[in-house]
């Protein structure tokens, strides 16, 4: 793997996607409803963005705010959405569910990931709310397609999580630690030197790509400033 850093940007629509691509994003995370911290986008939104940009798209599979997968019916509905998005051409995804006591909800994770037919996917920031991060990683280690953990290292964000991120980066290759560590969640440019020094090569931004706030689209110039800092 080259040591060029991967920059992933959250996109809500075609305008976001085009701006992020123009600014130098390597990959997009497609979501809807950031008021609920990012839910599954519609099949139509995915199709429109897929037609507009030529970079990888990771599609969020999440039905409600929080990290619970919900009822069996809600898990079935999410699995159906995953099938529909696959049929539309989606090839990469983002998901992650916890039980109320902070353990990985393996039944829900396997039910949804089982629809992805081995497609690559990210376990998102639910890991930062896990009762035991190490136990979660080891429990998920053999799931097909899981290639990335999106994490801030702590529920409170990157500023608080840097020691955990550095420690986990040092374990790369151990059982449960073969997936890429992608850092996001309150990530600031000032965090990059310490994270890069730890060997971390994947970064995720949402609000940082929107200097005017979530009611405004992605700024290509803001994304470019991150691309430049990572180069």
C-alpha positions as CSV (number, residue, x, y, z in Angstrom):
1,X,0.0,0.0,0.0
2,X,1.3,3.4,-0.9
3,X,1.7,5.8,1.9
4,X,-0.4,8.5,0.2
5,X,-3.0,9.3,2.8
6,X,-6.7,8.6,1.9
7,X,-9.1,11.5,2.4
8,X,-12.8,10.6,2.8
9,X,-15.4,13.3,2.8
10,X,-19.1,13.1,3.9
11,X,-21.4,13.9,1.0
12,X,-25.2,14.5,1.2
13,X,-25.9,15.1,-2.5
14,X,-24.4,15.6,-5.9
15,X,-23.3,19.2,-5.2
16,X,-21.3,18.0,-2.2
17,X,-19.8,15.1,-4.2
18,X,-18.7,17.2,-7.1
19,X,-17.1,19.8,-4.7
20,X,-15.3,17.1,-2.6
21,X,-14.0,15.4,-5.8
22,X,-12.8,18.8,-7.1
23,X,-11.0,19.5,-3.8
24,X,-9.1,16.2,-4.0
25,X,-11.2,13.7,-1.9
26,X,-10.2,10.1,-2.6
27,X,-13.5,8.7,-1.4
28,X,-17.0,9.8,-0.3
29,X,-19.2,8.6,2.6
30,X,-22.8,9.0,1.4
31,X,-25.3,9.8,4.1
32,X,-28.6,11.5,4.6
33,X,-29.9,13.5,7.6
34,X,-26.9,14.8,9.5
35,X,-29.3,16.0,12.2
36,X,-29.4,12.3,13.1
37,X,-25.6,12.0,12.6
38,X,-25.9,10.3,9.2
39,X,-28.5,7.8,7.9
40,X,-28.9,5.7,4.8
41,X,-29.3,7.8,1.6
42,X,-32.0,7.0,-0.9
43,X,-31.2,4.7,-3.8
44,X,-31.9,7.7,-6.1
45,X,-29.3,9.9,-4.3
46,X,-26.7,7.1,-4.6
47,X,-27.5,6.8,-8.4
48,X,-27.2,10.5,-9.0
49,X,-23.9,10.8,-7.1
50,X,-22.5,7.6,-8.8
51,X,-23.3,9.2,-12.2
52,X,-21.6,12.5,-11.2
53,X,-18.3,11.4,-9.8
54,X,-15.8,8.7,-10.5
55,X,-14.3,8.1,-7.0
56,X,-15.3,5.3,-4.6
57,X,-18.5,5.8,-2.6
58,X,-19.1,4.2,0.8
59,X,-22.8,4.2,1.6
60,X,-24.1,4.4,5.1
61,X,-26.5,1.7,6.3
62,X,-28.2,3.1,9.4
63,X,-31.8,3.7,10.1
64,X,-31.9,5.9,13.2
65,X,-29.7,8.1,15.4
66,X,-27.6,6.2,17.9
67,X,-25.9,2.9,17.6
68,X,-28.7,0.4,18.1
69,X,-29.9,-1.5,15.0
70,X,-33.4,-1.4,16.3
71,X,-36.0,-4.2,16.2
72,X,-35.8,-7.3,14.0
73,X,-38.2,-5.6,11.5
74,X,-35.9,-2.6,11.3
75,X,-32.9,-4.8,10.7
76,X,-34.8,-6.6,7.9
77,X,-35.6,-3.2,6.4
78,X,-32.0,-2.2,6.5
79,X,-31.0,-5.5,4.9
80,X,-33.5,-4.7,2.2
81,X,-32.1,-1.2,1.7
82,X,-28.6,-2.8,1.4
83,X,-29.9,-5.2,-1.3
84,X,-31.5,-2.3,-3.2
85,X,-28.3,-0.2,-3.1
86,X,-26.3,-3.2,-4.3
87,X,-28.8,-3.6,-7.2
88,X,-28.2,0.1,-8.0
89,X,-24.4,-0.6,-8.1
90,X,-23.2,0.3,-4.7
91,X,-20.0,-1.6,-3.9
92,X,-18.8,-0.2,-0.5
93,X,-20.7,0.5,2.7
94,X,-20.5,1.8,6.3
95,X,-22.3,0.2,9.2
96,X,-22.0,-0.7,12.9
97,X,-24.4,-1.7,15.7
98,X,-24.0,-2.1,19.4
99,X,-26.2,-3.8,22.1
100,X,-27.5,-1.6,24.9
101,X,-24.5,-2.7,27.1
102,X,-22.0,-1.6,24.5
103,X,-21.1,-5.0,22.9
104,X,-21.1,-5.5,19.1
105,X,-24.6,-6.6,18.0
106,X,-23.4,-9.5,16.0
107,X,-26.8,-10.7,14.9
108,X,-27.6,-7.3,13.4
109,X,-24.2,-6.8,11.9
110,X,-24.1,-10.2,10.3
111,X,-27.7,-9.8,9.0
112,X,-26.9,-6.5,7.2
113,X,-23.3,-7.3,6.2
114,X,-24.5,-10.7,4.9
115,X,-26.4,-8.8,2.2
116,X,-23.1,-7.2,0.9
117,X,-21.8,-10.3,-0.8
118,X,-18.2,-9.6,0.4
119,X,-18.3,-5.9,-0.6
120,X,-15.8,-3.8,1.4
121,X,-17.2,-2.0,4.4
122,X,-16.3,0.3,7.3
123,X,-17.3,-0.3,10.9
124,X,-18.1,3.3,11.9
125,X,-17.8,5.3,15.1
126,X,-19.9,2.9,17.1
127,X,-16.5,1.5,18.0
128,X,-16.0,4.7,20.1
129,X,-19.0,3.8,22.2
130,X,-18.1,0.2,22.7
131,X,-17.7,-1.2,26.3
132,X,-14.4,-2.9,25.1
133,X,-12.8,-1.8,21.9
134,X,-10.4,-4.7,21.8
135,X,-13.1,-7.3,22.4
136,X,-15.2,-5.7,19.6
137,X,-12.4,-5.8,17.1
138,X,-11.6,-9.4,17.9
139,X,-15.3,-10.4,17.7
140,X,-15.6,-8.8,14.2
141,X,-12.2,-9.9,12.9
142,X,-13.4,-12.7,10.6
143,X,-16.4,-10.9,9.0
144,X,-16.1,-10.8,5.2
145,X,-15.5,-7.3,3.7
146,X,-14.7,-5.4,6.9
147,X,-11.6,-3.4,5.9
148,X,-11.8,-0.2,7.9
149,X,-12.6,1.2,11.3
150,X,-13.8,4.8,11.3
151,X,-12.8,6.1,14.8
152,X,-11.9,9.1,16.8
153,X,-10.4,6.9,19.5
154,X,-12.9,8.2,22.1
155,X,-16.6,9.1,22.2
156,X,-15.6,12.7,22.8
157,X,-13.6,13.1,19.6
158,X,-10.1,12.9,18.2
159,X,-8.6,15.5,20.7
160,X,-9.4,13.1,23.5
161,X,-8.8,9.9,21.5
162,X,-5.2,10.5,20.1
163,X,-3.5,8.2,22.7
164,X,-5.9,5.3,21.8
165,X,-5.5,5.9,18.1
166,X,-1.7,5.9,18.3
167,X,-1.8,2.7,20.4
168,X,-4.1,0.9,18.0
169,X,-2.0,2.0,15.0
170,X,1.0,0.3,16.6
171,X,-1.0,-3.0,16.7
172,X,-1.6,-3.0,13.0
173,X,-1.5,-6.6,11.7
174,X,-2.4,-8.3,15.0
175,X,-5.6,-10.4,15.2
176,X,-8.5,-7.8,15.1
177,X,-6.2,-5.1,13.9
178,X,-5.7,-5.8,10.2
179,X,-8.4,-3.3,9.1
180,X,-7.4,0.2,8.2
181,X,-7.7,2.8,10.9
182,X,-9.5,5.8,9.5
183,X,-9.6,8.8,11.8
184,X,-12.6,11.0,12.0
185,X,-14.8,12.7,14.5
186,X,-13.8,16.2,15.5
187,X,-10.6,15.8,13.4
188,X,-8.6,19.1,13.0
189,X,-5.6,19.9,10.8
190,X,-3.6,20.4,14.0
191,X,-4.1,16.6,14.8
192,X,-2.4,15.4,11.6
193,X,1.3,15.6,12.6
194,X,0.8,13.3,15.6
195,X,-1.4,10.9,13.7
196,X,0.8,10.8,10.6
197,X,3.8,10.2,12.8
198,X,2.0,7.1,14.2
199,X,1.7,5.7,10.7
200,X,-2.0,6.5,10.2
201,X,-2.9,7.0,6.5
202,X,-6.6,7.4,6.4
203,X,-8.7,10.5,7.4
204,X,-12.4,11.4,7.3
205,X,-14.0,14.8,7.5
206,X,-17.5,16.1,7.6
207,X,-18.0,19.5,9.2
208,X,-14.3,20.4,8.4
209,X,-15.3,20.3,4.7
210,X,-18.1,22.8,5.3
211,X,-16.7,26.0,6.9
212,X,-20.1,27.6,6.7
213,X,-21.8,24.8,8.5
214,X,-24.0,21.8,7.6
215,X,-26.7,23.9,6.0
216,X,-24.1,24.8,3.3
217,X,-22.5,22.5,0.7
218,X,-19.0,21.0,0.8
219,X,-16.3,23.6,0.0
220,X,-13.8,22.4,-2.6
221,X,-11.3,24.9,-1.2
222,X,-11.7,23.4,2.3
223,X,-11.2,19.9,1.0
224,X,-8.2,21.1,-1.0
225,X,-6.6,22.5,2.2
226,X,-6.8,19.0,3.8
227,X,-5.5,17.3,0.7
228,X,-2.5,19.7,0.7
229,X,-1.9,19.1,4.4
230,X,-1.9,15.4,3.8
231,X,0.4,15.5,0.8
